[in-house]
């Protein structure tokens, strides 16, 4: 077996379904590279990128707001509240969200607001990083 099926699903829709030679995602403990015959596992994902490498070497890039990654013998499943193709991300909106979160953190609001601002900041930074990774790959 040289490929593994990959499904990326958000709360709204299935974002990707296809065969891959490798899936790369950011788990809670670091970067994961999943290839065919990988050991089964379940882990939480941090907000960040998911890269799917297809048989011909083409790379599909996605942003997820966090979620769950499940690896089974024939399939990798990414379940996320939000999943977007990296090319569809809105850089201006991500920059605004980053600024708003930084402003909320600097105002030293109550603990609940700080936690929410930190989450929004992490998501905005992850979106911007996904856009930067997409730009770098387009240059090569």
N, C-alpha and C positions, 0 to 999 in steps of 0.2 A: 504494500500500500504506500503510495507516494503522496497522497493528499488526505486531508481531513476536512469534513464538512464544517463550515462555520456559519453560525446564525447570530446576528446582532439585532436585538429587539429592544425597542423603547416602549414606554407606556402608551404611545400613540400608534406605532406601526412597526413592522419588520423593516429594518434599515438595510440589511444585507443577508443574503443566503447564497452560499456557493462553496466551491471546493478551494482549499488553500494548502500551500505547502508549509506555511508558518503563520502563526498569529502571535503578535506581540502586544502586551497590555501592561499597565502599571497597577500591580497589586499593592496591598497595604504594606507588605514587607519589601517591595522593590519590583523591578522589571521582570516580567515573565515571558519566556519564549516557548510557545507550544508548537510541536511538530507532530506528524503522525506517530502513533504508538506511544504517546506521552502517558505517563501514569495518571490515573483518574485523580481529580482534585476539585475542590470548591474553595474559592477565596473571594473576599471582598475587593472591589476595585476602588482606587482613588480617582478623583476627577482627573482626567487626562486623556491620552491618546490610546487608540487601538489601531494597530497596523495589521492588515491582512495581505500577505504575499501570495499572489496567485501563481499557477504553474509556469506561466511564461515569464515570471519575474516582475510582472506589474504589481505595484503596491497601491492598495486601497487604504485611505486613511480616514479615521473617524475620531470624533470627540465624544466622550461619555462623561456624564456628571457624577460618576461613581456607579456602583451597582455590584453585581455578582458575576463571577466567571466560573463556569462549570466545564470540566473536561471529562468526557466519557471516551471509551475506546474509538468510536467513529465520529464524534462530533464535539465541537467547542461551542458553547453557548454563552453569549454575553447578554445579561438582562440589566437594563439601565432605565432610570427614570427618564433621562434625556440622552439621546444618541443622535448625532448629526454628522453627515459627511463633512470632513474638514474643509472642503472647498465651499461648503454652504454656510460656514460661520460668518457672522457679521463682526468684523474687527472693530468698527466704531462702537457698536453696542457693548462689546467686551471691554473696550477701553473705558467707556462710561461706567460700567458695572464695577470695574477695578477702582476707579476714582471714588465712586460712592462708598464702596466698602472701606477704602483707606480713610475717607473722611469720617465715617462712622466709628472706625477704630480710634482715630485721633481725638474724637470728642469724649472718649471715656464714658460711654453710656453704661447702662446696667449690664450685668453678666449675660442675660439672655440676648440683648442686642449685640454685644461683643461676639458671642458665639455665632450668631446669624451672620454678622459682618465677616467674620473669619471664614465661614463656609462660602459666602458669596465671593470673597477675595480669592480663595483657592480655586473656585470654579472659573472665575474670570482669567486668572493666570494660566490655568490649564487650557482654556480656549486659545489664548494668545500663543502659548507654546505649540499647540496643535497647528495653528496657522503658520508659525515660524518653521516647523518641521516640514509642512507642505511646501513652503517656498523653497527650502533647501533641496528637497527632492525634485522639484520642478527644474531647478538649475542644473542638476546632474544628468 
